[in-house]
Amino acid sequence: MDTTLGDPLIGQVLDGRYRIDARIAVGGMATVYRAVDTRLDRVLAVKVMHPALAADGTFVERFIREAKSVARLDHPNVVGVFDQGTDGRYVYLAMEYVAGCTLRDVLRERGALQPRAALDILEPVLAALGAAHRAGFVHRDMKPENVLIGDDGRVKVADFGLVRAVDTVTSSTGAVLGTVSYLAPEQLEHGTADTRVDVYACGVVLYEMLTGAKPHSGNSPAQVLYQALHTAVPAPSAAVPGLARELDELVAAATAHDPGSRPYDAVELLARTREARAGLSDGQLDAVPPQAISGGTDSHGHHGHHDNSDDRTSVIPRALTLPQTAPADDGSGGDGLNRTSRLQAPPAAPRRPSAAPRRGLVAVVTGVLLVLGVGAGVWYINSGQFTKVPAVLDQTQADARKRVEDAGLAVEIERAYSDTVDRGKVVRTDPEPSARIRDNGTVTLTISRGPETAKVPDLEGVGLDEARAELKEAGLEPGLVSRAFSEDIPKGSVISTKPEAGTERRSGSAIALTVSKGAPVEVPDLTDSSVEDATRQLEDAGLKVRISGKRVHSEVDEGRVAGQSPGEGKELAEGDTVTLTLSKGPEMIEVPDVVGDSADEAKQKLKDAGFEVKEDRGLLGFFDDEVKDQSVDGGDTAPKGSTVTIRIG
């Protein structure tokens, strides 16, 4: 049954901000949705912890730790985390949305990859993990599902949900967290996890990319665990004859049973990877493995398929890796025997008697065929006649049409405006992505016209209030209002808009308005005018007058205008105010007595006191430097800044 339709979050706005549009993926700890940040108007991914786990403080703490850890990893190959929060019973992360697919999707569709493609994916993965390792964190759940490949070819590592500091080990319950096929032996036996467990997982991923299969397989997680503990990862060349020796050595180094024999972290493994690539020829890099899928089938004609039963992140009880029986000591003391004691191989299925009566054999065969026929019919009714709608949101019309038609479905096109999806890309599908639809059914693709636009109206000469109303009626918003002088436009009316009239803008865009201050009025020079004269001149020019309560000493007579603001020649709008400062007359200060002083001494004293100095030298003044007289006697007062004449000689 398709659970997408029953998902309570689809169509909801989480935390008053994130509108949930579609479900992208479901994992062991959380569900990831495609959403729109209504505040910043951008598409992103929202990862919501399963409500059942949200009640567990340990899991919530781990979930929040992901946000904090990834936020510190500002790296182009790490999926960025923008926000973290809680809305009722929902604990969520808001993350970067990567339009594309996972490495698991690529392996499912293409099988084994050419070595060049495998290394092109591995290197950015190691670069991302290297940044995490050098920051003191371990991913602990590296697998193809957590490697995202964007439509633009960029490779990013996602899902740091199990990230943990390098010196910590298992969960609080003693269980091992991770995905069975990619767990390092020390994780299985002891629960320890440092940077080398990510190195091991990357080695397994590289093996899978080169061969199209996992190194260990089984009918249950216990069988996979047993093989991982007792069997080394085989050389990829055993499955792909002719594969370069350097690639075998790279996988062997990364997946060594002894952690001390592996590269210490992803940075070191990245260096070895580049060294291995440098030693390969173009022929070796571009060799097509026999397991590569062409046209949807492998080299044996079978349709490509991957069993995802053990690909989800799991909580694996440590009991699976602890001693179950105590076998007798055979005296060998070998490590292999000790490992066997920890995890017994699953017992072989009991053999059926080989001499069954012929009649009974026929009955059994007939019964089996009948069951198979009924089962096939039930499968066809429930699943076989249905196809899942491909995920094509945010893809171009051409790419989306091809992907839907390749799935055997018909396509209809509709168009709609969208503020969040670029013009020409898919806004939504009907039915939704991953919904089941009958074979040969029709999928309606809604293609974005881009943001709905509106033309800026011609508002020249329109009053400000009316202009604002016209903008709103046109689907736009009035923006910043600035003012300027205009000889032609009346005061208070619009001179121009930015952008100019007739320009198309997205609906809701703000439009700046320039409003007229009317014709400019030049301020006259009012210094030394009486208050009455100054007021009359300003009012005749259409300006207002304000008298400052503060008076100042000035050379002009008391009560007359000593200063004005704005000053002479400044341009004001009609109705603006000019402030006048009145004089309280000149400041009177005492004149120093300089008779008998030398000319230089006298001038310095008078200047220090605030006076200007003028020299009067008679005939004898050129031979005698002594001051004989001064125009204002010493001890008398005179206006500050006035001139005192000294007679010399």
TORBANU-71105 format. One record per atom (N, C-alpha, C): x, y, z. Coordinates in steps of 0.2 Angstrom, whole numbers, plus 5000, padded with zeros to 4 digits. Layout:
residues N
XYZ;...
***
This chain:
residues 649
500449945000;500050005000;500450065000;500350114996;500650174996;500550225002;501050235006;500850275012;500950355011;501150375005;501250445004;500650485005;500050455002;499450495003;499250505010;499450455015;499250465022;499750495026;500250525023;500750565027;500450625029;500450635036;500050695039;500450755038;501050755036;501450815035;501450845028;501250805023;501150835016;500650895016;500850945014;500451005013;500451055020;500751025025;500751065031;501351115031;501351165035;501851215036;502151205043;502751175043;503151155049;503451215052;503251225059;503551275063;503451345060;502851355057;502651415054;503051445048;503451405045;503951425040;504051375035;504151315036;504351265031;503651225028;503551245022;502951215019;503151145016;502851085018;503051025016;502651005010;503050995004;502750984998;502750904996;503250874997;503250804995;503750764999;503650694999;504150655003;504650624998;505350635000;505850614996;506150544998;506150535004;506450465006;506250455014;506250385016;506150365022;506750325025;507050345030;507650305033;507450275040;507950245043;507850215049;507650265055;507950325055;507850375060;507350425058;507250445052;506950505050;506650495043;506150545041;505950545034;506150615031;506350615025;506550675022;506050705017;505850765017;505350795013;505650855009;505350865003;505550924999;505050975002;505351035003;504951085006;505151155003;504751205005;504951275003;504951315010;505551355010;505551405016;505151465014;504651475017;504151525015;504451595017;504951595021;505251665024;505751685019;506151635016;506751655012;506551635004;505951605003;505751584997;506251544993;506451484996;506851444993;506651364994;506851324989;506751254990;507251224995;507051184999;507551145003;507351075005;507751045009;507550975011;507450985019;506850955021;506750955028;506750875031;507150865036;507250795038;506850795045;506350755046;505950755052;506050685055;506250685061;506350625065;505650585066;505650525066;505050485067;504850495074;504150515074;503850535081;504050485086;504050425084;504150365090;504850375093;505350395089;506050405091;506050475095;505650525093;505750595096;505550585103;505250535106;505150525113;505750505117;506250485113;506850455116;507350515116;507550535122;508050595123;508650575120;508950515120;509550495117;509550505109;508950485106;508950495099;508850575097;508450605101;508450675099;509050715100;509450695105;510150725106;510550715100;510550645098;510950635092;510750675086;510050675085;509850715079;510050785079;509950815085;510250885086;510950895085;511350845087;512050845086;512250845079;511850815075;511950815067;511950885065;511450925067;511350995065;511951035067;512151025073;512751065076;513451045072;513450975071;514050955068;514150975061;513650965057;513650985050;513751055049;513351095053;513451165053;514151195053;514551155057;515251175057;515651155051;515351105047;515751085041;515551125035;515851175034;515751215028;516151195022;515851145019;516251105014;515851095008;516051105002;515651104996;515351034995;515650984998;515450914996;515050885002;514850925007;514450905013;513750945012;513150905012;512550935012;512450985018;512351045017;512251095022;511651095026;511751115033;511151115037;511051185039;510351215037;510251285038;509951295045;509551255048;509151265054;508951205057;508751205063;508551145067;508051175072;507451135073;506951155078;506451105079;505951115083;505451075086;504751105085;504351065082;503651085081;503151035084;502951045090;502550995093;502950925094;502650875091;503050805092;503550795086;503650845082;504050845076;504750875078;505250845077;505950865078;506250865071;506550925069;506750925061;507350965060;507650955055;508250985052;508051015045;508251075044;508151105037;508851105034;508851075028;509451065025;509451085017;510051085015;510151095007;509751045003;509451064998;509051024994;509551004988;509650944986;510050924981;509650884976;509450924970;509050894965;509550844961;509350774961;509750724958;509550654960;510050614962;509950544964;510450524969;510350464972;510950444976;511350394973;511950384975;512350334972;512050264972;511550244977;511250184977;510750184970;510450234968;510050244962;510550224956;511150254956;511550244951;511750174950;511950144956;512150074956;511550024954;510950044956;510350004954;510250004947;510350064943;510250074936;510750054932;511450054934;511950044930;512449984932;512249954938;512649904940;513349924942;513949884940;514549904941;514749974937;515250014939;515450074936;516150064933;516250104928;516950104926;517450134931;518050114932;518450134937;518550214937;518550244931;518550324931;517950354935;517350324933;516750354937;516750334944;516950274946;517050254953;517450304957;518050324954;518550364958;518250434957;517950454952;517650524952;517150534957;516750484959;516350484965;516650484972;517150434972;517450424979;517850484981;518250514976;518650574979;518250634982;517750654979;517350704983;517050684990;516850614990;516650584996;517150595001;517750575000;518350575004;518550645006;518450695002;518650765003;518150785009;517450765008;516950785013;517150755020;517250685020;517450655026;518050675029;518550695025;519150715027;519050785031;518650825029;518450885032;518150875039;517750825039;517350805046;517950775050;518350725048;518850695052;519350745055;519550795051;520050845054;519650895059;518950895058;518550935063;518450895069;518650835069;518550795075;517950745075;517650735069;516950695069;517050635064;516650585066;516650525062;515850515059;515750505053;515150495050;514750435053;515150375053;514850315055;514350275052;514050305046;513550275042;513650285035;514250275032;514350285025;514150235021;513750245016;513450195012;513150235005;513050195000;512850234994;512250274995;511750254999;511150295000;511350365003;511950375006;512050435009;512550475005;512650454998;513050494993;512550524988;512450584988;512050614983;512350644977;512150634972;512450654965;511950704962;512050764962;511650814959;511550814951;511050844949;510950844942;511550884938;511850924942;512450964939;513150924940;513050864943;513650814943;514050824950;513850874954;514150884961;513950824965;514450804969;514450744974;514450774981;513950754985;513850774992;513750714997;514050725003;513850675008;513350705012;512850655014;512250675018;512150635024;511750645028;511450605033;512050595038;512250645042;512750645047;512350625054;511750595053;511350575059;511750535064;512250495062;512550455067;513250485069;513350545067;514050585068;514150585076;514750575077;514950575084;515750585085;515850615091;516550635092;517050575092;517650575090;518050515088;518250475094;518150505100;518350465106;517750435110;517150435106;516550395109;516450335106;516050285109;515950225106;515150205104;514850165108;514250135106;513650185108;513050165107;512450205110;512450185117;511950225120;511850225127;511650155129;511350115125;511050055126;511549995125;512150015123;512649965121;512549935114;512049965110;511949935103;512449975098;512549935093;512949965087;512449995082;512650065081;512250095076;512550095069;512150085064;512450085057;512150045053;512350035047;512049985041;512549925041;512249865041;512549805042;513149795037;513049805031;513549785026;514149835026;514149885029;514649935029;515049945036;514849905041;515149915047;515849885048;516249915051;516949885051;516949835057;517449785056;517449735061;517449755069;517849815070;517849835077;517249865079;516849895075;516149915077;515749855079;515749795075;515349735076;515649705083;516249705084;516549665090;516549705096;516749775096;516849815102;516449875102;516049895096;515649955096;516150015096;516750015095;517150065094;517150105087;517150165087;517150205080;517550265080;518150255076;518550315075;518550325068;518950375065;518950395058;519050335054;519350275056;519550215052;518850175050;518350185054;517750155052;517450185046;517550245045;517350285039;517750255033;518350255034;518850225029;518650155027;518450115031;518250045030;517650045025;517150085028;516550095024;516650115017;517050165016;517250195009;517550135005;517950095008;518250035004;517749995002;517249975006;516649935004;516249964998;516150034999;515750064994;516150064987;516850074987;517250074981;517150004978;517249944982;517149884980;516449874976;515949894979;515249894976;515249934970;515549994969;515550024963;515949994958;516449954959;516849924954;516549854952;516149824957;515949754955;515149754954;514849804957;514149804956;513749764962;514149734967;513949694972;514249704978;513949694984;514349694990;514849644992;515349654996;515849604997;515549545001;515049555005;514749505009;514049505008;513749445008;513049435007;512749385011;512149375012;511849325016;511049335016;510749285019;509949285019;509749325026;510249345030;510049385036;510649425038;510449475042;511049515045;511549475048;511349425052;511849385056;512349355051;512149325045;512549295041;513049345038;512849405037;513249465034;513749475040;513549485046;514049495051;514549445052;514349385051;514849325052;515349335047;515149345041;515649355035;516049415036;515849465038;516249525039;516749515045;516549475050;517049465055;517549405053;517449365049;517849305047;518149305040;517849345036;518149345029;518349415027;518949415024;519149485022;518849505015;518749565014;518449595008;518849565002;518549524997;518949504992;519149554987;519649534983;519949584978;519449594973;519249654971;518749674966;518949634959;519549624958;519749584951;519549514951;519349484957;519049424957;518449414954;518049474954;517349474951;517449514944;517949554943;518049594937;518749574934;518749524931;519449504928;519749564924;520449574925;520749624922;520749694925;520449694931;520449754934;521149774937;521349834937;521949854939;522149834946;522849814947;523049794953;523049854958;523149914956;523149974960;522449974964;521849954960;521249964963;521149904968;521349844967;521349794972;521749814978;522349844978;522749864983;522349924987;522049964984;521650024987;521049994991;520749944989;520149914992;520449874998;520949844997;521249805003;521549845008;521849905007;522049945012;521549975016;520949995012;520450025016;520049985020;519949915018;519549865022;519949815026;520549835028;520949785032;520649775038;520649715040;520249695047;520549735053;521249735053;521549775058;521549845057;521149885061;521149955060;521849995059;522349965063;522949995062;523249995055;523049945051;523349935044;522949975039;522450015041;522050055036;522350125036;522250165031;522450235031;522050265038;522350315041;522150335047;521450375047;521350415041;520750445040;520650455033;520050495031;519950505024;520450545020;520750585024;521250625020;521850585018;522050535022;522550495020;522350445014;521650425015;521450375010;521350415003;521150485003;521050524997;521750524994;522350534998;522950544995;523150474991;522950414994;523150354991;522750344985;522050364985;521650364979;521950394973;522150454975;522450494969;523050464967;523450434971;524050404969;523950344965;523350304967;523150244963;522950274956;522550324956;522250344949;522850364944;523350404947;523950424943;524250364940;524250304943;524550244940;524150214935;523550234934;523150194929;523150234922;523150194917;523050214910;522350234909;522250274903;521550284901;521150224900;521450174897;521150104895;520950074902;521350074907;521150044913;520550084917;520650154916;520150194919;519450184916;519450174909;518850174905;518550104904;518850054907;518649984905;517949974908;517549944904;516849934906;516849864909;516649854915;516549794919;515949754916;516049684916;515549644914;514849644917;514949674924;514349674928;513949744926;514249784922;513849844920;513149834917;512649874919;512049854916;511949904910;511649874905;511549914898;510849904897;510449954896;509749944894;509349914899;509549914906;509149894911;509249824913;509749784909;509849714911;510649704912;510849654916;511549644917;511849604911;512449584912;512749544907;512449474905;512049454910;511749394909;511049394907;510849454906;510149464903;509649474909;509849484915;509349494921;509249564922;508649574924;508549644925;508849674932;509149734932;509549754938;509049764944;509249734949;508849744955;509349744961;509149784966;509549784973;509049774978;509249724983;508849714989;509049764994;508549804996;508749855001;508549835008;508449775009;508249755016;508749765021;509449775019;509949785025;510249855024;509949895020;510249965018;510050015023;509550005027;509350055032;509850055038;509950115040;510250125047;509950085052;510250045056;509949995060;510250005067;509849985072;510149975079;510249905080;510849885080;511049815080;511249795087;510949745090;511149725097;511849695097;512149715102;512849695103;512849615104;512349585106;512249515107;512449475101;512349505095;512449465089;513149455088;513549495091;514349495090;514649465096;514349445102;514649425108;514649345108;515049315112;515149245112;514449205113;514249155109;513649115110;513749045113;514349015111;514548955113;515248955115;515448905119;516148905120;516448835117;516648835111;516948775108;517548755111;517648685111;518248655114;518848685110;519348685114;520048715112;520348655108;520548675102;520848615098;521648625098;521848675102;522548685103;522848725098;522448745093;522848785088;522948855090;522548885094;522648955097;522649005091;522348985085;522249025080;521749085081;521849135077;521349195078;520749175075;520749135069;520149115066;519649075071;519949035075;519548995079;519249045085;519649085087;519349135092;518849175089;518849195083;518349235080;517749185079;517849125078;517249075077;516849075083;517249075089;516849065095;516449125097;516549185094;516149245095;515449245091;515449215085;514849215081;514849155077;514449105078;514349045075;514049055068;514349015063;514049015057;513348995057;512849015053;512148995053;512148925051;511748875055;511748805053;511448795046;511748745043;511448725036;510748705036;510348715031;509648695031;509748615031;509248585035;509248505035;509048485028;509348425026;509248405019;508548355019;508148365014;507548325013;507748255011;507348205013;507548135011;507548135003;507948095000;508048094993;507648044990;507347994993;506947944990;506147954991;505848004989;505148014990;504847974985;504247944986;503847914981;503647954975;503647924969;503547964963;502848004964;502347964966;501648004967;501648064971;502048054977;502048104981;502448164978;502948154974;503348204971;502948244966;502548204962;502048244958;501548284961;501348264967;500848304971;501148364973;501748354976;502148414978;502248464973;502548444967;502648484962;502048524960;501448484959;500848514957;500648574962;500748554969;500548604974;500948664973;501548654972;502048714972;501848754966;501748724960;501548764954;500848804955;500448764959;499748804960;499848864965;500248854970;500448914974;500748964971;501248944966;501648994963;501149034958;500649004955;500249034950;499749084954;499449054960;499049104964;499449164966;500049144969;500549204971;500649254966;500749224960;500949274954;500249314952;499649284953;499049324951;498949374957;499049354963;498949404968;499449464968;500149444966;500649494965;500449544959;500149514954;499949554948;499449604950;498949574954;498349624955;498549674960;499049664965;499149714970;499749754968;500249724964;500849764962;501049764955;500949704952;501249704945;500949744940;500349764941;500049814936;500149884937;500549904942;500649964944;501349984943;501450054942;502150084942;502250144946;502750154949;502850214954;503050274949;502750324951;502850394947;503550414949;503950424944;504650444945;504750514949;505250524953;505350584956;505650634951;505250684949;505550734943;505450804945;505350814952;505250884954;505850924953;505750984951;506351034949;506851014944;506550964940;506950944934;506650984928;507050984922;506851024916;506250984913;505851014909;505350984906;505550924902;506050934898;506350874894;506550814898;506950834903;507250774907;506650744911;506150774913;505650744917;505150704912;505050734906;504650694901;504950624899;505650634898;506050574896;505950514902;506050544908;506050494914;505450464915;504850504914;504250474915;504050424909;504250444903;504050404897;504450334898;505150344900;505550284901;505250234906;504850264910;504450214915;503850184912;503650204906;503150174903;502450214904;502550274906;501950314907;501850374902;501250394901;501150444897;501250514900;501250564897;501450634900;500950684897;500650724901;500250784900;500650844903;500650904899;500950964902;500451014904;500551044910;500151104912;500751154914;500451214914;500951264916;500651314922;501051334926;500851374932;501451424934;501251474937;501751524940;502051494946;502651504948;502951484954;503451534956;503451544963;503951594965;504651554967;504551494968;505151454970;505451404965;505151394960;505451344955;505651384949;506251374946;506451414940;505951394934;505951444930;505551434924;505751374920;505251334917;505451274913;505551214917;505551214924;505651154928;504951134931;504951074933;504351044936;504251064943;503551094944;503351124950;503051064954;502651024951;502250964954;502050914949;501850854951;501650804947;500950784950;500550754945;499950724947;499850654943;499950604947;500050594954;500650614957;500750614963;501450644966;501950594965;502550614966;503150564965;503050504970;503250444967;503250384971;502550354972;502050394970;501350364970;501250314965;500850264967;500750204962;500250224957;500350204951;499950224945;499950164940;499350144937;499350094933;499750094927;500050044925;500450044919;500150074913;500450114909;500250154904;499750214906;499750224913;499350284915;499750344913;499350404915;499650474913;499850514919;500450544918;500650584923;500650654921;500350704924;500250774922;500850814926;501250844922;501850884924;501650954924;501650984929;501551054930;502251094929;502351134924;502951164922;502951234924;503451264928;503451334930;503551384925;503051434925;503151494921;503651544924;503951524930;504351574933;503851614938;504151664941;503651704946;503151744941;502551744944;502051794941;502251864941;502251894935;502551964935;501952014934;502152074935;501752134935;502152194932;501752234928;502052294925;502052354930;502552394930;502552454935;502152504931;501652524935;501152584931;501552644931;501252694926;501552754925;501252804931;501652824936;501352864941;501652934941;501952954936;502153024936;501653074937;501653124942;501153174943;500653144948;500653084950;500153054954;500353064962;499853084966;499953094973;500253034976;500553044982;500952984985;500452934987;499852954990;499452904993;499052864987;498852904982;498552864976;499052824973;499752844972;500252804969;500352734973;500352734979;500352674983;499752634982;499152654981;498652614980;498652584973;498852624968;498952594961;499452534961;500052544965;500552494965;500252424968;499852434973;499552374976;499052344972;498652384968;498152354963;498552314958;499152334956;499452304951;499852244953;499852224960;500152164962;500852184965;501052244966;501652264968;501652304975;502252314978;502252344984;502552414984;502352464987;502652524988;503352514992;503852544989;504552534993;504752594996;505452604995;505752664998;505552734995;505352784999;505152844996;505652894997;505952924992;506452974993;506153044990;506453094991;506153164989;506653204985;506453244980;506853284976;506453344974;506853394972;506553454969;506353444962;505853484960;505553474953;505253544952;505453574946;505153634943;504453614940;504353554938;503753534935;503153494939;503453454943;502953414947;502753444953;502153454955;501953484961;502153444967;502253484973;502453454979;502053394981;502353344983;501953284986;501753234980;501853244974;501753204968;502353164966;502253104963;502753064961;503153094955;503753094955;504253114950;504353054945;504553004948;504752944945;504752884949;504852824946;504852754950;505452724948;505752674952;506252634951;506152564953;506052514948;506152534940;505652574937;505852594931;505352644928;504752614925;504252654924;503552634922;503652584916;503252534916;503252484910;503652424911;504152424916;504552374918;504152314921;504352254919;504052194922;504452174928;504052164934;504352134940;503952084943;504252034947;503951984950;503352014955;502751984955;502252004959;502552004966;502352064970;502552074977;503152114977;503552124972;504152164972;504052234974;504452264978;504452334980;504652384975;504352434974;504452484969;504652554973;505252574971;505452644975;505152694971;504952744975;504652804973;505052874974;505052914969;505352984971;504853034970;504753074976;504153114977;504453184976;504053234973;504253304972;504253344979;504753384980;504753434985;504553504983;504353504976;504153564973;504753604970;504653664968;505253704965;505653724971;506353724970;506753744976;506753814977;506853834983;506853904986;507553914988;507853964986;508553984988;508554024994;508954014999;508954045005;509354115004;509054175006;509454235006;509954245011;510454295011;510854315016;510554355021;510454335027;510054375032;510554405037;511154395037;511654425042;511554495043;511554525049;511554595051;510854625049;510354585047;509654605046;509254605053;508854655053;508354655059;507954595059;507654575065;507154515065;506654525060;506354585060;505754605056;505954595048;506454625046;506654615039;506854545037;507154505041;507354435040;506654395039;506254405044;505554365044;505154385037;505154445035;504754465029;505054435023;505754435023;506054405017;505954325016;505954295022;505854215022;505154205020;504654235023;503954225022;503754235015;504054295012;503954305005;504154255000;504754215002;504954164998;504654095000;504154095004;503754035006;504053995011;504554015015;504853985020;504554005027;504753955032;504553975039;505153995043;504954035048;505554065052;505454035059;506054025062;506154005069;506754045072;506554075078;507154105081;507454065087;508054055086;508454015091;508354045098;508354005103;508254035110;508954055112;509454035109;510154045111;510454105107;510754155111;511054215107;511854215108;512154245103;512854235103;513154305102;513854315105;514154375104;514354375096;514354435094;514454445087;514654515085;514954525080;515154595078;514554645076;513954605074;513354645073;513054675079;512654725079;512354755085;511854705088;511754715095;511354675099;510654675096;510354615095;509654605093;509554595085;510154595082;510154585075;510354515073;510254495067;510354425065;511154415065;511354365069;512054345069;512254285065;511754245064;511854185060;511154155058;511254105053;510654075050;510754005048;510253955048;510353885046;509753865043;509753845037;510353835032;510653905030;511253905028;511553965026;511353995019;511654045018;511454085011;511654035005;511154035000;511253994994;510953924994;510853905000;510553835001;509853824998;509653774995;509053764992;508553724996;507953754998;507453725002;506853714998;506353675001;505753664998;505253715001;504753734997;504253785000;503953755007;503953795012;503653775018;504253745023;504853745021;505353725025;505553785030;505953765035;506053815040;506753835040;506853905041;507553935042;507653955049;508153935053;508253955060;508754015060;508554065064;508954125065;509254135072;509854155072;510154165078;510354235079;510154265085;510254335086;510854355090;511054415089;511654435092;511554465099;511954455103;511954495110;512554545110;512754565104;513254615103;513954585104;514454625103;515154605103;515354585110;515754545111;516054525118;516554575120;516554605126;517054655128;517554625132;518154635131;518754605135;519254655137;519654645142;520154695144;520754695140;520954755138;521554765134;522154765138;522654715136;523254715141;523754785139;524054805144;524554855144;525254835141;525354855135;525954835131;526454895130;526354955133;526855005133;527554985136;528054995133;528754985135;528954915133;528454875130;528654805128;528954815121;529354765119;529554755112;528954745107;529054765101;528554755096;528254685096;528754635096;528554565095;528154545102;528354565107;528054545114;527354575114;527354635112;526654675112;526154635108;526354625102;525854595097;525654525100;526154485103;525954415105;525454425111;525554475115;525054485121;524354505118;524354545114;523654575111;523354515107;523654475103;523354425100;523154365105;523554355110;523254305115;522654325118;522554385119;521954415122;521354415118;521454405111;520954405107;520854465102;521354505101;521354565097;521754555091;521554595086;521954605080;522454665081;523054665078;523554715080;523854745074;523854815074;524154855069;524754895071;525354895067;525954935069;525955005066;526155055070;526255115067;526955135069;527355135064;528155155065;528255225063;528555265067;528755335064;529455325062;529755385060;530455385058;530955345063;530855355069;531255325074;531055255075;530555235073;530255165074;530755115070;531055135065;531555085062;532155075066;532355125071;532955115074;532755095082;532155105084;531955085091;531355035090;531354975094;530854925094;530454925100;530454985104;530054985110;529355015108;528754995111;528155015110;528055085115;527855135111;527855205115;527055215117;526655185113;525955205114;525455155111;524855145114;524355095111;523655135110;523255115105;522655155103;522155145109;522055085112;521655075118;522055065124;521955115129;522455105135;522355035138;522955015141;522954955145;522454965151;522054905152;521554905157;520854925155;520754965149;520154975146;519854915143;519254915141;518954855137;518754875130;518754825126;518654835119;518354775116;517954775110;517654715108;518154665106;517954605108;518454545106;518454545098;519054535096;519154535089;519354595085;519254655089;519354725086;520054735086;520254785082;521054805081;521254855086;521854835089;522254885093;522854905089;522954975089;523554995085;524155015090;524754985089;525255005094;525755055090;526055105093;526555155090;527255135093;527655125088;528355105090;528855155088;529355175092;529855225091;529655295092;
***
